[in-house]
């Protein structure tokens, strides 16, 4: 199996699709077959997708007869199945691997929940300004932690790009798109994001409709 056997169903602006596409590009599979579906038209609920993914969610990924429908599982599969292709997303030695996995799961378990809680507080009509401010501070405090992790580092877990950077890049794309200002507040994250934006994987995977549509200002107050 290889690029010629791959097919990705994806939707623009979906964080799970973005992290999957970053991984595919980093692993050297640029040019893989793909189908861009429109959520607004419910194309992800088509018979074609449901035959592979009964949940009707994206991404849906095929590699020959292997079908995977969770973005985190896709990333792990690509690294495990093609360890010598493209970027090594998970180092082999135990010490380095532990740090990569620590940062990777920390993003999922610490930062993503703060983003979700902030969204819920802002969208809840019963939330007070104090509620929103509290959740906003919890979110920016977590960002400050990751900003600290990047001190004197090129990448989140050291000197090479790993799956931890795929996850952090996914977060930053979404919050910067919604007008969170990094410069002047989170200097290490700002410099990191400027470097990441130059990577071919970022350029290839960046959601196409983000380039042509107005961005919401959700994070601007925080």
PyMOL commands that set and color helices and strands:
alter all, ss='L'
color gray80, all
select helices_A, chain A and resi 3-5+15-26+39-41+43-45+47-50+71-81+94-123+129-149+163-177+187-196+200-205+208-211
alter helices_A, ss='H'
color red, helices_A
select strands_A, chain A and resi 6-10+33-36+60-63+66-68
alter strands_A, ss='S'
color yellow, strands_A
deselect
rebuild
show_as cartoon
